[in-house]
Amino acid sequence: MPQDIKAPPERFNFARYLIEANAGRAAKTALIDDAGTLTYGQMADQVQRLSAALTALGLRREDRVLLLMHDSSDWVVSFLGALHAGVVPVCVNTLLTAKDYAYMLADSRAQAALVSGLLLPTLQTAMESGAHEVRHLVVSRSNETLPAGAHDWARLVASHAPASGADTHCDEPAFWLYSSGSTGAPKGTVHTQANLYWTAELYGKPVLGLTAQDVVFSAAKLFFAYGLGNALSFPLSVGASVVLMAERATPQACFKRFVEQRPTVFFGAPTGYGGMLAAADLPARSQVALRLCSSAGEALPRDIGERWTAHFGCEIIDGIGSTEMLHIFLSNTPGKVRYGTTGKAVPGYEVQLRDEDGSVITAHNQIGDLYIQGPSAALMYWNNRAKSRDTFQGNWTKSGDKYVRDPDGYYIYAGRNDDMLKVSGIYVSPFEVEATLVQHPSVLEAAVIGKNDDEGLTKTKAFVVLKAGQQATEAELQAFVKEKLAPYKYPRYIEFVSELPKTATGKIQRFKLRDLENQRLFVHR
């Protein structure tokens, strides 16, 4: 642990900590959303009032409440208000189906739900179709008549005097995040009050160098672990201002905020950066105020990073985090960016590569499973003891990712454990092939999986999305990859598609492509 970073006290409440840290910034803008702004003083007042309201509704310490809202100041206040009261917000993806929410309500046994007005119909369907224990419904920013017994969020907050908050333990369950589902069914990941503090102290301040003068904007939404750090715990820990956007992070929506709100730090994912660079209305460098950008979710292709820096004059620091570790633990750093790599371990975290037998790999350029040790690890997966024991192994957390460490100590992404391919007995990284394909001027995105040939041998298959108005042939792209990689790595099959299946956070769901291939094989047989 870096010597200048102190551990939080045993009795620790993250919401109370933020309020105290910003006591001298009452008039400074904290949150800028689609409806207006909220100062640090106003935010603190609303957090404490919502805390009192939740307690008045009969919610007790560690009761769960579903948090289903679009990114807004109401989301931030709801999350912090729950933490302040010792109530556990279960933060969920806003793009899911009623069936998904029915599962999460039953799994979490949420006693209340805080929901955006536009999402209320989907949640109501979920509540009608599945078992749940929701006793209170609190609706934010609705233009419709509320259901009988439901509370209007703003009126509920205003009707209570500020509370002093719960005297929580630093290791007390504080909030849940459901895993994004890039490898299958989502899992309720339980985090503590202190975990938010640790990620801000170890990454937000020293690596990003965030200060009160920054304006931050995250394309990744607040329900995602990456977005939660980007747009809440990091900037609010230093008194910065946050731009929040309810709508989907299209290139045009991001450009609008770049130009109008002029953020200094932007957080995105590789897919988003690629889409923006391909857009005809990409702003000029003179129109923006960016000093630094961050990327996570999937490894950033070298070509995208280099083109972004050439255009805007600022670096993208690529890193990897996870829902289980809450935020980034392996990262490039400003001034030392090496595109095509994920950088080095963030000080305060330790990483290891292990072989198939579990032995630590010390040699360079050898693919291994990535394990992490650090203070922000989750407690467990809810109601999933087997998976918890497989992932959280003593002090170490199994990431599910494969990496290579080069002679300079930089880590290079080699794919997910369940995405890695063995072709002719040799490991092939899908990401390496994808990163090569997207260098072709006609290719926007690509995803690579394994496909068995007629002899049952695994070969690489690429699903390719072309840029608007561009054309390319299978043979052309195969030749392009052969020129840049070892011949055995080129995709034997290429299928052109209009889009790739992704999670709401931009991760490609290769398991869905594998399922599609398996279904085709079954039908063919």
Kinemage of the C-alpha trace (Angstrom):
@kinemage 1
@onewidth
@group {chain A} dominant
@subgroup {mainchain}
@vectorlist {calphas} color= white
{ca met a 1} P 0.000 0.000 0.000
{ca pro a 2} L 1.416 3.474 -0.869
{ca gln a 3} L 2.677 5.023 2.381
{ca asp a 4} L 0.822 8.316 1.898
{ca ile a 5} L -2.614 6.642 1.676
{ca lys a 6} L -4.365 5.997 4.967
{ca ala a 7} L -6.958 3.318 5.532
{ca pro a 8} L -10.440 4.567 6.427
{ca pro a 9} L -11.439 4.338 10.101
{ca glu a 10} L -13.297 1.256 11.305
{ca arg a 11} L -16.547 3.234 11.661
{ca phe a 12} L -16.938 4.636 8.174
{ca asn a 13} L -19.849 5.774 6.019
{ca phe a 14} L -18.873 6.821 2.500
{ca ala a 15} L -21.768 9.255 2.031
{ca arg a 16} L -20.988 11.021 5.310
{ca tyr a 17} L -17.310 11.074 4.309
{ca leu a 18} L -18.125 12.883 1.027
{ca ile a 19} L -20.353 15.417 2.783
{ca glu a 20} L -17.618 16.228 5.298
{ca ala a 21} L -14.897 16.373 2.616
{ca asn a 22} L -16.864 18.991 0.653
{ca ala a 23} L -18.169 21.038 3.573
{ca gly a 24} L -16.229 24.055 2.329
{ca arg a 25} L -17.610 23.820 -1.227
{ca ala a 26} L -21.317 24.395 -0.554
{ca ala a 27} L -21.717 26.864 -3.450
{ca lys a 28} L -19.610 24.926 -5.991
{ca thr a 29} L -21.361 22.982 -8.759
{ca ala a 30} L -21.248 19.270 -8.082
{ca leu a 31} L -23.656 17.766 -10.629
{ca ile a 32} L -24.789 18.911 -14.073
{ca asp a 33} L -27.556 16.821 -15.610
{ca asp a 34} L -30.179 17.211 -18.330
{ca ala a 35} L -32.491 19.145 -15.977
{ca gly a 36} L -30.030 21.557 -14.359
{ca thr a 37} L -27.320 21.736 -11.728
{ca leu a 38} L -26.875 20.820 -8.086
{ca thr a 39} L -24.266 22.409 -5.806
{ca tyr a 40} L -22.327 20.480 -3.204
{ca gly a 41} L -24.435 22.098 -0.501
{ca gln a 42} L -27.698 21.174 -2.211
{ca met a 43} L -26.482 17.637 -2.850
{ca ala a 44} L -25.517 17.154 0.812
{ca asp a 45} L -28.909 18.451 1.930
{ca gln a 46} L -30.815 16.125 -0.409
{ca val a 47} L -28.680 13.098 0.557
{ca gln a 48} L -29.408 13.633 4.249
{ca arg a 49} L -33.122 14.220 3.622
{ca leu a 50} L -33.466 11.080 1.495
{ca ser a 51} L -31.614 9.165 4.200
{ca ala a 52} L -34.250 10.314 6.691
{ca ala a 53} L -37.059 9.461 4.258
{ca leu a 54} L -35.857 5.896 3.720
{ca thr a 55} L -35.651 5.373 7.459
{ca ala a 56} L -39.139 6.851 7.914
{ca leu a 57} L -40.480 4.342 5.366
{ca gly a 58} L -39.400 1.607 7.752
{ca leu a 59} L -36.277 0.500 5.866
{ca arg a 60} L -33.642 -0.903 8.204
{ca arg a 61} L -29.877 -1.241 8.047
{ca glu a 62} L -28.819 -3.617 5.249
{ca asp a 63} L -32.303 -3.795 3.721
{ca arg a 64} L -31.924 -3.771 -0.068
{ca val a 65} L -33.530 -1.184 -2.366
{ca leu a 66} L -33.562 -1.489 -6.149
{ca leu a 67} L -32.015 1.537 -7.871
{ca leu a 68} L -33.305 1.685 -11.455
{ca met a 69} L -32.720 5.207 -12.743
{ca his a 70} L -31.240 6.999 -15.694
{ca asp a 71} L -28.059 8.944 -14.941
{ca ser a 72} L -29.046 12.147 -13.157
{ca ser a 73} L -28.511 14.022 -9.919
{ca asp a 74} L -31.422 11.970 -8.525
{ca trp a 75} L -29.415 8.777 -9.141
{ca val a 76} L -26.413 10.146 -7.250
{ca val a 77} L -28.543 11.395 -4.345
{ca ser a 78} L -30.459 8.105 -4.214
{ca phe a 79} L -27.268 6.045 -4.071
{ca leu a 80} L -25.605 8.245 -1.448
{ca gly a 81} L -28.825 8.690 0.517
{ca ala a 82} L -29.173 4.930 0.820
{ca leu a 83} L -25.541 4.539 1.912
{ca his a 84} L -26.031 7.391 4.398
{ca ala a 85} L -28.938 5.495 5.990
{ca gly a 86} L -27.095 2.169 5.974
{ca val a 87} L -29.601 0.876 3.411
{ca val a 88} L -28.121 -1.130 0.498
{ca pro a 89} L -28.840 0.151 -3.042
{ca val a 90} L -28.911 -2.578 -5.688
{ca cys a 91} L -27.820 -0.700 -8.807
{ca val a 92} L -29.182 -2.209 -12.016
{ca asn a 93} L -28.800 -1.720 -15.734
{ca thr a 94} L -31.475 0.550 -17.245
{ca leu a 95} L -31.587 -1.355 -20.553
{ca leu a 96} L -32.796 -4.729 -19.320
{ca thr a 97} L -36.165 -6.439 -19.736
{ca ala a 98} L -38.985 -6.881 -17.232
{ca lys a 99} L -37.912 -10.527 -16.934
{ca asp a 100} L -34.425 -9.444 -15.865
{ca tyr a 101} L -35.778 -7.059 -13.243
{ca ala a 102} L -38.155 -9.703 -11.928
{ca tyr a 103} L -35.146 -11.959 -11.387
{ca met a 104} L -33.169 -9.223 -9.635
{ca leu a 105} L -36.078 -8.235 -7.388
{ca ala a 106} L -36.518 -11.825 -6.290
{ca asp a 107} L -32.780 -12.468 -5.963
{ca ser a 108} L -32.096 -9.344 -3.874
{ca arg a 109} L -35.379 -9.369 -1.935
{ca ala a 110} L -35.472 -5.580 -2.353
{ca gln a 111} L -37.861 -3.919 0.086
{ca ala a 112} L -38.235 -0.748 -2.002
{ca ala a 113} L -37.556 0.457 -5.541
{ca leu a 114} L -36.331 3.876 -6.633
{ca val a 115} L -37.097 4.268 -10.328
{ca ser a 116} L -37.071 6.885 -13.087
{ca gly a 117} L -40.541 7.720 -14.418
{ca leu a 118} L -39.663 6.525 -17.914
{ca leu a 119} L -38.617 3.122 -16.548
{ca leu a 120} L -41.629 2.664 -14.294
{ca pro a 121} L -43.799 0.711 -16.804
{ca thr a 122} L -41.074 -1.913 -17.280
{ca leu a 123} L -40.576 -2.226 -13.537
{ca gln a 124} L -44.322 -2.559 -12.971
{ca thr a 125} L -44.430 -5.401 -15.485
{ca ala a 126} L -41.558 -7.049 -13.615
{ca met a 127} L -43.404 -6.689 -10.321
{ca glu a 128} L -46.580 -8.172 -11.802
{ca ser a 129} L -44.835 -11.123 -13.406
{ca gly a 130} L -42.536 -12.242 -10.602
{ca ala a 131} L -42.198 -12.741 -6.869
{ca his a 132} L -40.924 -9.712 -4.986
{ca glu a 133} L -40.936 -8.062 -1.556
{ca val a 134} L -41.149 -4.407 -2.639
{ca arg a 135} L -43.163 -2.432 -0.072
{ca his a 136} L -42.404 1.081 -1.297
{ca leu a 137} L -42.137 2.558 -4.784
{ca val a 138} L -40.367 5.923 -5.186
{ca val a 139} L -40.593 7.494 -8.653
{ca ser a 140} L -38.217 10.153 -9.991
{ca arg a 141} L -39.116 12.754 -12.631
{ca ser a 142} L -42.401 11.322 -13.828
{ca asn a 143} L -44.855 13.259 -16.004
{ca glu a 144} L -47.562 10.648 -15.446
{ca thr a 145} L -49.952 9.984 -12.580
{ca leu a 146} L -48.197 7.762 -10.080
{ca pro a 147} L -49.564 4.352 -9.098
{ca ala a 148} L -51.588 4.206 -5.888
{ca gly a 149} L -49.280 4.300 -2.868
{ca ala a 150} L -46.183 5.362 -4.833
{ca his a 151} L -44.073 8.307 -3.680
{ca asp a 152} L -42.856 11.182 -5.811
{ca trp a 153} L -39.070 11.306 -5.317
{ca ala a 154} L -38.732 15.099 -5.054
{ca arg a 155} L -41.678 15.512 -2.683
{ca leu a 156} L -40.473 12.642 -0.497
{ca val a 157} L -37.023 14.200 -0.170
{ca ala a 158} L -38.390 17.674 0.581
{ca ser a 159} L -40.784 16.399 3.249
{ca his a 160} L -38.090 15.174 5.658
{ca ala a 161} L -35.526 16.985 7.778
{ca pro a 162} L -31.869 16.005 7.205
{ca ala a 163} L -30.711 12.898 9.095
{ca ser a 164} L -27.358 12.419 10.805
{ca gly a 165} L -26.858 9.083 9.051
{ca ala a 166} L -25.943 5.555 10.087
{ca asp a 167} L -22.768 4.729 12.003
{ca thr a 168} L -21.735 1.995 9.599
{ca his a 169} L -18.666 -0.237 9.699
{ca cys a 170} L -16.109 0.164 6.905
{ca asp a 171} L -16.580 -3.524 5.990
{ca glu a 172} L -20.371 -3.423 6.158
{ca pro a 173} L -22.284 -4.377 2.967
{ca ala a 174} L -23.031 -1.022 1.331
{ca phe a 175} L -24.245 -1.639 -2.235
{ca trp a 176} L -24.625 -4.272 -4.904
{ca leu a 177} L -23.695 -4.233 -8.571
{ca tyr a 178} L -24.883 -6.966 -10.895
{ca ser a 179} L -22.148 -8.258 -13.172
{ca ser a 180} L -22.657 -7.137 -16.750
{ca gly a 181} L -23.312 -10.601 -18.118
{ca ser a 182} L -20.553 -10.641 -20.753
{ca thr a 183} L -19.994 -14.317 -19.884
{ca gly a 184} L -23.531 -15.373 -18.976
{ca ala a 185} L -26.069 -14.778 -16.195
{ca pro a 186} L -25.523 -11.685 -13.988
{ca lys a 187} L -24.393 -12.134 -10.377
{ca gly a 188} L -25.160 -9.841 -7.444
{ca thr a 189} L -21.742 -8.542 -6.356
{ca val a 190} L -21.677 -7.223 -2.778
{ca his a 191} L -19.382 -4.269 -1.965
{ca thr a 192} L -18.540 -2.500 1.284
{ca gln a 193} L -18.614 1.130 2.462
{ca ala a 194} L -14.799 1.317 2.276
{ca asn a 195} L -14.431 -0.048 -1.260
{ca leu a 196} L -15.527 3.248 -2.824
{ca tyr a 197} L -12.931 5.057 -0.724
{ca trp a 198} L -10.146 2.699 -1.775
{ca thr a 199} L -10.724 3.050 -5.522
{ca ala a 200} L -10.813 6.851 -5.250
{ca glu a 201} L -7.625 6.942 -3.199
{ca leu a 202} L -5.694 4.420 -5.286
{ca tyr a 203} L -6.854 5.318 -8.802
{ca gly a 204} L -8.999 8.452 -8.993
{ca lys a 205} L -6.544 10.765 -7.266
{ca pro a 206} L -3.028 9.448 -8.016
{ca val a 207} L -3.497 7.954 -11.507
{ca leu a 208} L -6.114 10.276 -13.021
{ca gly a 209} L -4.820 13.228 -11.040
{ca leu a 210} L -8.358 14.548 -10.532
{ca thr a 211} L -8.709 17.904 -8.747
{ca ala a 212} L -11.521 20.280 -7.842
{ca gln a 213} L -10.812 22.180 -11.079
{ca asp a 214} L -11.793 19.217 -13.282
{ca val a 215} L -15.089 18.697 -15.065
{ca val a 216} L -15.622 14.987 -15.690
{ca phe a 217} L -17.944 13.191 -18.094
{ca ser a 218} L -18.452 9.432 -18.320
{ca ala a 219} L -20.084 7.637 -21.222
{ca ala a 220} L -20.231 4.559 -18.979
{ca lys a 221} L -23.372 4.777 -16.861
{ca leu a 222} L -23.515 4.937 -13.074
{ca phe a 223} L -24.943 1.418 -12.666
{ca phe a 224} L -21.687 0.053 -14.083
{ca ala a 225} L -18.689 -0.253 -11.708
{ca tyr a 226} L -16.538 1.764 -14.124
{ca gly a 227} L -19.125 4.545 -14.370
{ca leu a 228} L -19.758 4.616 -10.613
{ca gly a 229} L -16.124 5.502 -9.992
{ca asn a 230} L -15.864 7.861 -12.953
{ca ala a 231} L -18.958 9.952 -12.259
{ca leu a 232} L -19.473 9.638 -8.507
{ca ser a 233} L -16.794 8.430 -6.106
{ca phe a 234} L -13.741 9.855 -7.920
{ca pro a 235} L -14.897 13.400 -8.770
{ca leu a 236} L -16.957 13.885 -5.600
{ca ser a 237} L -13.960 12.835 -3.487
{ca val a 238} L -11.969 15.832 -4.777
{ca gly a 239} L -14.739 18.412 -5.293
{ca ala a 240} L -14.805 18.247 -9.103
{ca ser a 241} L -17.927 18.862 -11.222
{ca val a 242} L -19.712 15.973 -12.962
{ca val a 243} L -21.634 15.990 -16.248
{ca leu a 244} L -24.420 13.373 -16.215
{ca met a 245} L -26.302 12.231 -19.306
{ca ala a 246} L -29.498 10.183 -19.262
{ca glu a 247} L -29.534 9.288 -22.962
{ca arg a 248} L -27.497 6.618 -24.699
{ca ala a 249} L -23.873 7.575 -25.276
{ca thr a 250} L -23.981 7.971 -29.065
{ca pro a 251} L -21.129 9.891 -30.696
{ca gln a 252} L -23.429 12.884 -31.243
{ca ala a 253} L -24.626 12.895 -27.613
{ca cys a 254} L -21.014 12.826 -26.406
{ca phe a 255} L -19.934 15.526 -28.855
{ca lys a 256} L -22.712 17.791 -27.563
{ca arg a 257} L -21.334 17.527 -24.002
{ca phe a 258} L -17.727 17.894 -25.196
{ca val a 259} L -18.522 21.225 -26.813
{ca glu a 260} L -21.162 22.652 -24.459
{ca gln a 261} L -19.968 21.481 -21.039
{ca arg a 262} L -16.275 21.254 -21.970
{ca pro a 263} L -15.242 18.376 -19.700
{ca thr a 264} L -11.537 18.075 -18.964
{ca val a 265} L -11.604 14.308 -18.340
{ca phe a 266} L -13.676 11.817 -20.345
{ca phe a 267} L -14.292 8.142 -19.623
{ca gly a 268} L -15.333 5.799 -22.423
{ca ala a 269} L -14.974 2.306 -23.854
{ca pro a 270} L -13.106 1.179 -26.988
{ca thr a 271} L -16.300 0.744 -28.995
{ca gly a 272} L -17.337 4.314 -28.210
{ca tyr a 273} L -13.963 5.785 -29.101
{ca gly a 274} L -13.982 3.909 -32.402
{ca gly a 275} L -17.491 5.125 -33.210
{ca met a 276} L -16.591 8.737 -32.453
{ca leu a 277} L -13.468 8.634 -34.605
{ca ala a 278} L -15.567 7.264 -37.476
{ca ala a 279} L -18.197 10.020 -37.149
{ca ala a 280} L -18.288 12.762 -39.767
{ca asp a 281} L -19.060 15.441 -37.133
{ca leu a 282} L -16.105 14.700 -34.842
{ca pro a 283} L -15.305 18.036 -33.102
{ca ala a 284} L -12.031 19.780 -33.785
{ca arg a 285} L -9.371 19.885 -31.082
{ca ser a 286} L -10.032 23.601 -30.605
{ca gln a 287} L -13.686 22.935 -29.692
{ca val a 288} L -12.981 20.770 -26.642
{ca ala a 289} L -11.143 21.104 -23.321
{ca leu a 290} L -10.036 17.481 -22.842
{ca arg a 291} L -6.790 16.990 -20.918
{ca leu a 292} L -7.105 13.229 -20.366
{ca cys a 293} L -9.283 10.307 -21.425
{ca ser a 294} L -9.763 6.860 -19.915
{ca ser a 295} L -10.823 3.568 -21.471
{ca ala a 296} L -11.979 0.291 -19.925
{ca gly a 297} L -14.507 -2.470 -20.516
{ca glu a 298} L -12.348 -4.132 -23.140
{ca ala a 299} L -8.765 -3.641 -24.236
{ca leu a 300} L -8.186 -0.533 -26.346
{ca pro a 301} L -6.776 -1.254 -29.825
{ca arg a 302} L -3.518 0.589 -30.498
{ca asp a 303} L -4.860 2.164 -33.678
{ca ile a 304} L -7.811 3.810 -31.896
{ca gly a 305} L -5.604 5.231 -29.158
{ca glu a 306} L -3.074 6.636 -31.589
{ca arg a 307} L -5.709 8.229 -33.832
{ca trp a 308} L -7.527 9.784 -30.851
{ca thr a 309} L -4.317 11.328 -29.518
{ca ala a 310} L -3.359 12.592 -32.974
{ca his a 311} L -6.736 14.320 -33.306
{ca phe a 312} L -7.339 15.703 -29.802
{ca gly a 313} L -3.804 15.954 -28.469
{ca cys a 314} L -4.622 14.051 -25.267
{ca glu a 315} L -3.896 10.501 -24.207
{ca ile a 316} L -6.329 7.680 -23.534
{ca ile a 317} L -5.110 5.701 -20.543
{ca asp a 318} L -6.352 2.168 -21.059
{ca gly a 319} L -6.949 0.028 -17.978
{ca ile a 320} L -8.797 -3.018 -16.772
{ca gly a 321} L -11.115 -3.237 -13.795
{ca ser a 322} L -14.020 -5.462 -12.899
{ca thr a 323} L -17.291 -5.489 -11.032
{ca glu a 324} L -15.564 -7.730 -8.480
{ca met a 325} L -12.705 -5.255 -7.841
{ca leu a 326} L -15.006 -2.215 -8.328
{ca his a 327} L -12.669 -0.252 -10.595
{ca ile a 328} L -9.336 -0.267 -12.411
{ca phe a 329} L -6.384 -2.149 -10.910
{ca leu a 330} L -4.124 -2.428 -13.971
{ca ser a 331} L -3.573 0.703 -16.039
{ca asn a 332} L -1.488 2.879 -18.253
{ca thr a 333} L -0.561 6.190 -16.642
{ca pro a 334} L -0.432 9.717 -18.075
{ca gly a 335} L 2.855 10.411 -19.803
{ca lys a 336} L 3.770 6.726 -19.894
{ca val a 337} L 1.028 5.396 -22.155
{ca arg a 338} L 1.977 2.448 -24.325
{ca tyr a 339} L -0.913 1.844 -26.709
{ca gly a 340} L -1.678 -1.807 -27.295
{ca thr a 341} L -1.063 -2.612 -23.614
{ca thr a 342} L -3.105 -2.307 -20.416
{ca gly a 343} L -0.150 -0.830 -18.540
{ca lys a 344} L 1.085 -1.912 -15.115
{ca ala a 345} L -0.439 -2.642 -11.712
{ca val a 346} L -1.966 0.400 -10.005
{ca pro a 347} L 0.023 1.092 -6.789
{ca gly a 348} L -1.878 -0.517 -3.921
{ca tyr a 349} L -2.794 -3.561 -6.045
{ca glu a 350} L -0.734 -6.636 -6.830
{ca val a 351} L -1.240 -8.782 -9.916
{ca gln a 352} L -0.044 -12.232 -10.877
{ca leu a 353} L -0.152 -14.391 -13.985
{ca arg a 354} L -0.707 -18.084 -13.324
{ca asp a 355} L -0.480 -21.093 -15.614
{ca glu a 356} L -3.030 -23.885 -15.984
{ca asp a 357} L -1.606 -25.629 -12.902
{ca gly a 358} L -1.910 -22.489 -10.781
{ca ser a 359} L 1.835 -21.790 -10.664
{ca val a 360} L 2.950 -18.155 -10.882
{ca ile a 361} L 4.428 -17.257 -14.273
{ca thr a 362} L 7.669 -15.284 -14.020
{ca ala a 363} L 8.715 -15.500 -17.675
{ca his a 364} L 7.889 -12.770 -20.173
{ca asn a 365} L 5.579 -13.168 -23.188
{ca gln a 366} L 3.762 -16.191 -21.749
{ca ile a 367} L -0.056 -16.218 -21.581
{ca gly a 368} L -1.459 -16.686 -18.097
{ca asp a 369} L -4.587 -16.210 -15.988
{ca leu a 370} L -4.704 -12.810 -14.257
{ca tyr a 371} L -5.196 -12.679 -10.482
{ca ile a 372} L -5.475 -9.485 -8.401
{ca gln a 373} L -4.937 -8.618 -4.769
{ca gly a 374} L -6.211 -5.300 -3.416
{ca pro a 375} L -8.419 -3.637 -0.789
{ca ser a 376} L -11.445 -2.946 -3.035
{ca ala a 377} L -12.405 -6.589 -3.661
{ca ala a 378} L -16.081 -7.473 -3.220
{ca leu a 379} L -17.247 -9.590 -0.333
{ca met a 380} L -19.024 -12.244 -2.412
{ca tyr a 381} L -21.609 -13.046 -5.030
{ca trp a 382} L -25.037 -13.110 -3.419
{ca asn a 383} L -26.578 -16.592 -3.172
{ca asn a 384} L -23.756 -18.119 -5.190
{ca arg a 385} L -21.311 -19.807 -2.837
{ca ala a 386} L -19.658 -21.983 -5.493
{ca lys a 387} L -18.875 -19.092 -7.811
{ca ser a 388} L -17.802 -16.914 -4.871
{ca arg a 389} L -15.261 -19.514 -3.750
{ca asp a 390} L -13.969 -19.918 -7.292
{ca thr a 391} L -13.503 -16.148 -7.807
{ca phe a 392} L -12.510 -14.859 -4.350
{ca gln a 393} L -9.586 -17.066 -3.320
{ca gly a 394} L -8.231 -15.804 -0.009
{ca asn a 395} L -6.536 -12.453 -0.641
{ca trp a 396} L -6.653 -13.007 -4.394
{ca thr a 397} L -9.420 -12.413 -6.909
{ca lys a 398} L -9.527 -14.452 -10.112
{ca ser a 399} L -10.255 -12.056 -12.959
{ca gly a 400} L -11.251 -14.496 -15.685
{ca asp a 401} L -8.890 -12.697 -18.079
{ca lys a 402} L -5.729 -13.891 -19.772
{ca tyr a 403} L -2.702 -11.617 -20.143
{ca val a 404} L 0.908 -11.533 -21.289
{ca arg a 405} L 3.621 -9.467 -19.564
{ca asp a 406} L 6.275 -7.992 -21.849
{ca pro a 407} L 9.953 -7.521 -20.867
{ca asp a 408} L 9.250 -3.930 -19.771
{ca gly a 409} L 6.573 -5.052 -17.324
{ca tyr a 410} L 3.569 -3.901 -19.390
{ca tyr a 411} L 0.589 -6.241 -19.522
{ca ile a 412} L -1.029 -7.112 -22.856
{ca tyr a 413} L -4.593 -8.406 -23.011
{ca ala a 414} L -5.057 -11.890 -24.481
{ca gly a 415} L -8.810 -12.407 -24.009
{ca arg a 416} L -11.244 -13.870 -21.509
{ca asn a 417} L -10.548 -17.353 -20.162
{ca asp a 418} L -13.623 -18.680 -21.904
{ca asp a 419} L -12.852 -16.756 -25.115
{ca met a 420} L -9.281 -18.013 -25.650
{ca leu a 421} L -8.890 -20.369 -28.585
{ca lys a 422} L -6.468 -23.215 -29.105
{ca val a 423} L -5.789 -23.541 -32.826
{ca ser a 424} L -3.509 -26.417 -33.827
{ca gly a 425} L -2.498 -26.717 -30.168
{ca ile a 426} L -1.474 -23.058 -29.902
{ca tyr a 427} L -3.370 -20.385 -27.964
{ca val a 428} L -4.865 -17.628 -30.127
{ca ser a 429} L -6.150 -14.442 -28.528
{ca pro a 430} L -9.459 -13.324 -30.088
{ca phe a 431} L -8.647 -9.753 -29.098
{ca glu a 432} L -5.364 -9.782 -31.017
{ca val a 433} L -7.191 -10.810 -34.205
{ca glu a 434} L -9.998 -8.285 -33.547
{ca ala a 435} L -7.503 -5.475 -32.917
{ca thr a 436} L -5.849 -6.278 -36.235
{ca leu a 437} L -9.107 -6.412 -38.194
{ca val a 438} L -10.207 -2.960 -36.952
{ca gln a 439} L -7.010 -1.479 -38.397
{ca his a 440} L -8.459 -2.112 -41.859
{ca pro a 441} L -9.935 1.164 -43.131
{ca ser a 442} L -13.314 -0.437 -43.912
{ca val a 443} L -13.840 -2.197 -40.572
{ca leu a 444} L -15.685 -0.572 -37.681
{ca glu a 445} L -15.865 -3.505 -35.243
{ca ala a 446} L -15.014 -7.189 -35.083
{ca ala a 447} L -15.551 -10.128 -32.746
{ca val a 448} L -13.711 -13.438 -33.001
{ca ile a 449} L -14.807 -16.849 -31.690
{ca gly a 450} L -13.872 -20.468 -32.275
{ca lys a 451} L -15.736 -22.547 -34.870
{ca asn a 452} L -15.256 -26.251 -35.416
{ca asp a 453} L -14.521 -27.321 -38.966
{ca asp a 454} L -15.807 -30.505 -40.613
{ca glu a 455} L -13.102 -32.514 -38.843
{ca gly a 456} L -14.017 -31.093 -35.424
{ca leu a 457} L -10.935 -28.891 -35.221
{ca thr a 458} L -11.184 -25.362 -33.834
{ca lys a 459} L -10.670 -22.537 -36.289
{ca thr a 460} L -11.109 -18.798 -35.833
{ca lys a 461} L -14.236 -17.083 -37.125
{ca ala a 462} L -14.673 -13.295 -37.248
{ca phe a 463} L -17.958 -11.396 -37.194
{ca val a 464} L -17.265 -8.047 -38.852
{ca val a 465} L -19.199 -4.759 -38.890
{ca leu a 466} L -18.151 -2.490 -41.758
{ca lys a 467} L -18.134 1.292 -41.585
{ca ala a 468} L -21.037 3.063 -43.276
{ca gly a 469} L -20.530 3.201 -47.035
{ca gln a 470} L -17.464 0.915 -46.952
{ca gln a 471} L -16.949 -2.486 -48.567
{ca ala a 472} L -14.543 -5.371 -48.073
{ca thr a 473} L -14.391 -9.032 -49.024
{ca glu a 474} L -13.595 -12.048 -46.891
{ca ala a 475} L -10.415 -12.735 -48.853
{ca glu a 476} L -9.293 -9.116 -48.536
{ca leu a 477} L -9.627 -9.111 -44.757
{ca gln a 478} L -7.969 -12.516 -44.406
{ca ala a 479} L -4.993 -11.309 -46.411
{ca phe a 480} L -4.844 -8.143 -44.312
{ca val a 481} L -4.587 -10.166 -41.070
{ca lys a 482} L -2.003 -12.558 -42.551
{ca glu a 483} L 0.264 -9.607 -43.326
{ca lys a 484} L 0.254 -8.455 -39.705
{ca leu a 485} L 0.009 -11.648 -37.600
{ca ala a 486} L 1.375 -15.177 -37.619
{ca pro a 487} L -0.414 -17.041 -40.437
{ca tyr a 488} L -2.167 -19.526 -38.132
{ca lys a 489} L -4.035 -16.648 -36.441
{ca tyr a 490} L -5.962 -15.357 -39.447
{ca pro a 491} L -9.771 -15.919 -39.364
{ca arg a 492} L -10.671 -18.953 -41.477
{ca tyr a 493} L -14.270 -17.754 -41.611
{ca ile a 494} L -15.630 -14.209 -41.814
{ca glu a 495} L -19.282 -13.234 -41.520
{ca phe a 496} L -20.393 -9.652 -42.167
{ca val a 497} L -23.063 -8.419 -39.736
{ca ser a 498} L -24.828 -5.120 -39.059
{ca glu a 499} L -24.048 -5.117 -35.327
{ca leu a 500} L -22.462 -7.168 -32.555
{ca pro a 501} L -24.230 -8.332 -29.387
{ca lys a 502} L -23.037 -6.260 -26.438
{ca thr a 503} L -23.779 -5.542 -22.826
{ca ala a 504} L -25.092 -2.069 -21.963
{ca thr a 505} L -21.527 -1.111 -21.070
{ca gly a 506} L -20.178 -1.908 -24.527
{ca lys a 507} L -18.581 -5.305 -23.894
{ca ile a 508} L -18.925 -7.717 -26.782
{ca gln a 509} L -20.889 -10.798 -25.728
{ca arg a 510} L -18.929 -13.461 -27.567
{ca phe a 511} L -20.871 -16.176 -25.761
{ca lys a 512} L -23.962 -15.104 -27.735
{ca leu a 513} L -22.028 -15.504 -30.975
{ca arg a 514} L -20.886 -18.940 -29.826
{ca asp a 515} L -24.482 -19.839 -28.979
{ca leu a 516} L -25.543 -18.705 -32.459
{ca glu a 517} L -22.938 -20.944 -34.083
{ca asn a 518} L -23.982 -23.900 -31.931
{ca gln a 519} L -27.628 -23.400 -32.898
{ca arg a 520} L -26.679 -23.336 -36.580
{ca leu a 521} L -24.666 -26.531 -36.137
{ca phe a 522} L -27.596 -28.250 -34.427
{ca val a 523} L -30.014 -27.234 -37.200
{ca his a 524} L -27.535 -28.349 -39.867
{ca arg a 525} L -27.228 -31.768 -38.249
